[in-house]
Amino acid sequence: MLEVIGAGFGRTGTLSLKAALERLGFGPCHHMLGMLHKPDEVPLWRTAAARNGTVDWDRVYRGYRSTVDWPGARFWRELADHYPDAKVILGVRDPERWYESALNTIYRAAMDDSPAASPVLADMRRMSREMLWDGLFDGRFSDRGHALRVFNDHIVAVREYLPADRLLVFEPANGWEPLCAFLDKPVPDEPFPRLNDQEEFASLLDEHTA
């Protein structure tokens, strides 16, 4: 059963947040990149996309206590309704910087049709195109203005839908204190995780390309 739902788009510090949540005891935490090692999850998410989120969420998230990043963030509203006791964290970032980061990493990776990709990476690309780039962004992510409107409208929608005591608007630069206060956990005596810059992302993809 999910206890924490990450509603932030990919490239808003989601891998750092995943590491932080697991450090605080909310693991395992689901993240898109983790699916590279769990290929059986990909068909579940393609079904979720095809059915507009009408799926057995307990099956999809069996074994997980939290979720961040896409594809889960695509269905933040359905998850918040299905798990009414879960707290929600909305990852945010400067919109222009978010767009440049997403354009040069996850979007470029999804649009890559290289036959050298491993089978699971190829399946994830198809899933992400259907659900995100052709779905959420209407096939117009390369249109900066359109993509930024989707990003900003998403933030407004999450903030309007959820009560303040259930929602934390968060950036990794905020560090442990607001996150721990929100989740009622002691602050760890260690730096907040800083993971998944663009070079690390490229290295991970290389591992799944022949």
Buried (B, 14 or more C-beta within 10 A) or exposed (E): EBBBBBBBBBBBBBBBBBBBBBBBEBBBBBBBBBBBEEBEBBEBBBEBBEEEBEBEBEEBBEEBBBBBBBBBBBBBBBBBEBBEEBBBBBBBBEBEEBBBBBBBBBBEBBEBEEEEBBEBBBBBBEBBBBBBBBBBBEEBBEEBEBBBBBBEEBBEBBBEBBEEEBBBBBBBEBBBEBBBEBBEBEEEEEEBBEBBEEEEBEEBBEEBEE
